[in-house]
Amino acid sequence: MSVVELIGLAARIFEITGVGTMVVGASLSLVMMVVQRQQETAKSAIRHFRERLGSAILLGLELLVAADIIRTVSERPTLNGVMVLGLIVLIRTFLSFTLAVELEGRWPWQRARFGWMEHGAPAPPAHPPPPEEGSRRNGERPAGH
């Protein structure tokens, strides 16, 4: 088996794994919703179902993007192939971002900004406290010295 064939096989494995992740994730999410429906309200069970399903879809999309990249790298690059890959990655990335917003209620790049929310720490101050009277700023000396 040649290197190109091995790389093609790796891309195919990533594709199968990506689709399998979404199918298994959806199935498990549904089963867990039915089981938890007896312990939770319908609204809560559906919310948890959507979170689990969204996570499975996000992981599956990431694996499919990896497969596309592997496949494009393994083949002789053409302008058409690169453009198709770019379009596919763009669409899948857009889907990933919108799913992340749907699940978390914020853009993925806002995690660092709002990371304190996930750990239960108190919120940072909205504005820095005003400087104390007579304190030095930027190396200035207090008046009269």
C-alpha positions as CSV (number, residue, x, y, z in Angstrom):
1,M,0.0,0.0,0.0
2,S,1.5,3.4,-1.0
3,V,1.6,6.5,1.1
4,V,-1.1,8.2,-1.0
5,E,-3.4,5.2,-0.5
6,L,-2.7,5.3,3.3
7,I,-3.5,9.0,3.5
8,G,-6.7,8.4,1.5
9,L,-7.6,5.6,3.9
10,A,-6.9,7.9,6.9
11,A,-9.3,10.5,5.3
12,R,-12.0,7.9,4.8
13,I,-11.6,6.7,8.4
14,F,-12.0,10.3,9.6
15,E,-15.2,10.7,7.5
16,I,-16.7,7.5,8.8
17,T,-15.7,8.4,12.4
18,G,-17.3,11.9,11.9
19,V,-20.6,10.6,10.6
20,G,-20.6,7.8,13.2
21,T,-20.0,10.3,16.0
22,M,-23.0,12.3,14.9
23,V,-25.3,9.2,14.5
24,V,-24.2,7.6,17.8
25,G,-24.3,11.0,19.6
26,A,-27.8,11.7,18.3
27,S,-29.0,8.2,19.3
28,L,-27.5,8.4,22.8
29,S,-28.9,11.9,23.3
30,L,-32.3,10.7,22.4
31,V,-32.1,7.7,24.7
32,M,-30.8,9.9,27.6
33,M,-33.7,12.3,27.0
34,V,-36.3,9.6,27.3
35,V,-34.7,8.2,30.4
36,Q,-34.2,11.7,32.0
37,R,-37.7,12.8,31.0
38,Q,-39.0,10.7,33.9
39,Q,-36.8,12.7,36.4
40,E,-36.9,16.2,34.8
41,T,-39.4,18.5,33.4
42,A,-40.0,18.3,29.6
43,K,-38.3,21.6,29.1
44,S,-35.2,20.6,31.0
45,A,-34.9,17.3,29.2
46,I,-35.2,18.9,25.8
47,R,-32.6,21.5,26.7
48,H,-30.2,18.7,27.8
49,F,-31.0,16.7,24.6
50,R,-30.1,19.8,22.4
51,E,-26.9,20.3,24.3
52,R,-25.8,16.7,23.9
53,L,-26.9,16.6,20.3
54,G,-25.1,19.9,19.5
55,S,-21.9,18.6,21.0
56,A,-22.0,15.4,19.0
57,I,-22.6,17.4,15.8
58,L,-19.8,19.8,16.6
59,L,-17.4,16.9,17.1
60,G,-18.6,15.2,14.0
61,L,-18.1,18.4,11.9
62,E,-14.6,18.8,13.2
63,L,-13.7,15.3,12.2
64,L,-15.2,15.8,8.7
65,V,-13.2,19.0,8.3
66,A,-10.1,17.1,9.2
67,A,-11.0,14.4,6.6
68,D,-11.4,17.1,3.9
69,I,-8.0,18.6,4.8
70,I,-6.3,15.2,4.7
71,R,-7.9,14.4,1.4
72,T,-6.9,17.7,-0.2
73,V,-3.3,17.4,1.0
74,S,-3.0,13.8,-0.2
75,E,-4.2,14.6,-3.8
76,R,-2.5,16.7,-6.4
77,P,-3.5,20.2,-5.4
78,T,-5.5,22.0,-8.0
79,L,-7.1,25.5,-7.8
80,N,-10.6,23.9,-8.1
81,G,-9.8,21.4,-5.3
82,V,-8.5,24.1,-3.0
83,M,-11.5,26.3,-3.6
84,V,-13.9,23.4,-2.9
85,L,-12.0,22.6,0.3
86,G,-12.1,26.3,1.3
87,L,-15.9,26.4,0.7
88,I,-16.5,23.2,2.6
89,V,-14.4,24.3,5.6
90,L,-16.1,27.7,5.5
91,I,-19.6,26.2,5.6
92,R,-18.6,23.7,8.3
93,T,-16.9,26.4,10.4
94,F,-19.9,28.6,10.1
95,L,-22.1,25.7,11.3
96,S,-19.7,25.0,14.2
97,F,-19.8,28.6,15.3
98,T,-23.6,28.9,15.1
99,L,-24.0,25.6,17.0
100,A,-21.5,26.9,19.7
101,V,-23.5,30.1,20.0
102,E,-26.7,28.1,20.3
103,L,-25.3,25.8,23.0
104,E,-23.3,28.3,25.0
105,G,-25.1,31.6,24.4
106,R,-21.9,33.4,23.3
107,W,-19.3,33.3,20.5
108,P,-16.4,30.8,21.0
109,W,-13.8,33.6,21.3
110,Q,-15.7,35.1,24.3
111,R,-14.8,32.1,26.5
112,A,-11.6,33.7,27.7
113,R,-13.4,37.0,28.4
114,F,-16.2,35.3,30.3
115,G,-14.3,32.3,31.6
116,W,-14.9,33.5,35.2
117,M,-18.6,32.6,34.6
118,E,-17.8,28.9,34.2
119,H,-15.8,28.6,37.4
120,G,-18.3,30.3,39.7
121,A,-15.9,33.1,40.5
122,P,-17.3,36.6,41.2
123,A,-17.6,38.9,38.2
124,P,-14.7,41.3,37.5
125,P,-15.5,44.9,38.1
126,A,-17.1,46.7,35.2
127,H,-14.7,49.7,35.6
128,P,-11.4,49.9,37.3
129,P,-11.5,51.7,40.7
130,P,-10.5,55.4,40.5
131,P,-7.0,56.1,41.6
132,E,-6.5,57.1,45.2
133,E,-5.9,60.8,45.9
134,G,-2.2,61.6,45.8
135,S,-1.2,58.4,44.1
136,R,1.4,58.5,41.4
137,R,0.4,57.8,37.8
138,N,2.9,57.2,35.0
139,G,5.8,58.2,37.2
140,E,4.4,61.7,38.1
141,R,5.2,63.2,41.4
142,P,2.4,64.5,43.6
143,A,1.9,68.3,43.3
144,G,4.2,70.4,45.5
145,H,7.2,68.0,45.4
